Amino acid sequence: MKALYILLIVLTVFAVQAKATPSVKLELPEQLSKETLPAFTAKNRDATKNFQKRHLEQLVEPETERIALVYFATWCKPCTEGATMLRKAKKKLEKEGILIIFVNVGERDVDVVQKWIKKHGDPDFPLIMDTRAQMVVPFGLSDSNTPIALPKTLILDKELKPLFLLGTEGDDFPEVLWKFNP
């Protein structure tokens, strides 16, 4: 009887662990319920030049189906896990027409961010340095008094229309980027 009880506990633990955890889908803020993104000015990969909406538009290729703005900070552990998943799925993302763009929020040390990208993400993915939250507050992802809760991934169509917003990545990430239809 005791062995049966232990077996039941072990099976219950495995069943709980095997349960899939989906990515957290968040409501789009009012600022993103428009046909296109609000205007913004951030910095390019090495923080030497401005990066604006028009630069984002120039990254969209004919084969692009969706754009994922992946908000992160180097101190964010879940961001590290999400970036690693994206790096591992790079070929599948390209096949599905998903353009990944990392958006670093609030950090000014370009060297630290570049090392993080090289270690966890993929240096081939475009990087935007949003040192002043110009792609956060105007997008309604946070207010000026509250830092953005990370991770966040904003998915756009090829015309830069916001489609949906993700919080924490789940077992369905990154497939949710091309499979989810709001």
Backbone hydrogen bonds, N-H to C=O, Kabsch-Sander energy under -0.5 kcal/mol:
donor,donor_aa,acceptor,acceptor_aa,energy
5,Y,1,M,-2.1
6,I,2,K,-2.2
7,L,3,A,-2.4
8,L,4,L,-2.3
9,I,5,Y,-2.0
10,V,6,I,-2.5
11,L,7,L,-2.5
12,T,8,L,-2.0
13,V,9,I,-2.3
14,F,10,V,-2.2
15,A,11,L,-2.2
16,V,12,T,-2.2
17,Q,13,V,-2.2
18,A,14,F,-2.0
19,K,15,A,-0.8
19,K,16,V,-0.6
24,V,168,T,-2.7
25,K,23,S,-0.7
26,L,24,V,-0.5
26,L,165,L,-2.9
32,L,29,P,-1.9
33,S,30,E,-1.8
37,L,160,L,-0.9
42,A,51,F,-3.1
43,K,129,M,-1.9
44,N,49,K,-2.5
47,A,44,N,-2.1
51,F,42,A,-2.0
53,K,40,F,-0.8
55,H,52,Q,-0.9
56,L,52,Q,-1.7
57,E,53,K,-2.4
58,Q,54,R,-1.5
59,L,55,H,-0.8
59,L,56,L,-1.0
60,V,56,L,-0.6
60,V,57,E,-1.0
64,T,61,E,-1.6
65,E,97,G,-3.2
66,R,97,G,-2.0
67,I,156,L,-2.2
68,A,99,L,-3.1
69,L,67,I,-0.6
69,L,154,L,-3.1
70,V,68,A,-0.9
70,V,101,I,-2.8
71,Y,69,L,-0.9
71,Y,152,K,-2.3
72,F,103,V,-2.3
76,C,73,A,-1.6
77,K,75,W,-0.8
80,T,76,C,-1.6
81,E,77,K,-1.8
82,G,78,P,-2.4
83,A,79,C,-2.6
84,T,80,T,-2.1
85,M,81,E,-2.1
86,L,82,G,-2.1
87,R,83,A,-2.4
88,K,84,T,-2.3
89,A,85,M,-1.4
90,K,87,R,-1.3
93,L,89,A,-2.8
94,E,90,K,-2.4
95,K,91,K,-2.4
96,E,92,K,-2.1
97,G,94,E,-1.1
98,I,93,L,-3.0
99,L,66,R,-2.8
99,L,97,G,-0.6
100,I,98,I,-0.7
101,I,68,A,-2.7
102,F,126,P,-2.6
103,V,70,V,-2.9
104,N,102,F,-0.5
104,N,128,I,-2.6
105,V,72,F,-2.4
106,G,104,N,-0.6
106,G,130,D,-2.6
110,V,108,R,-1.3
113,V,109,D,-2.0
114,Q,110,V,-2.9
115,K,111,D,-2.3
116,W,112,V,-2.1
117,I,113,V,-2.5
118,K,114,Q,-2.4
119,K,115,K,-2.1
120,H,116,W,-3.2
121,G,116,W,-0.8
121,G,117,I,-1.0
125,F,122,D,-1.8
128,I,102,F,-2.7
129,M,43,K,-2.4
130,D,104,N,-2.8
130,D,128,I,-0.8
131,T,129,M,-1.1
133,A,130,D,-1.1
136,V,133,A,-1.2
137,V,133,A,-1.8
140,G,137,V,-1.7
141,L,136,V,-2.4
142,S,136,V,-0.6
146,T,143,D,-1.3
150,L,148,I,-0.5
152,K,71,Y,-0.9
153,T,166,L,-2.0
154,L,69,L,-2.4
155,I,153,T,-0.6
155,I,164,F,-2.9
156,L,67,I,-3.0
157,D,161,K,-2.2
158,K,65,E,-0.8
160,L,157,D,-2.2
163,L,155,I,-3.5
164,F,155,I,-1.2
165,L,26,L,-0.8
166,L,153,T,-2.8
167,G,24,V,-3.5
171,D,21,T,-3.7
173,F,170,G,-1.6
176,V,172,D,-2.3
177,L,174,P,-2.2
178,W,175,E,-1.4
179,K,175,E,-2.4
180,F,176,V,-1.7
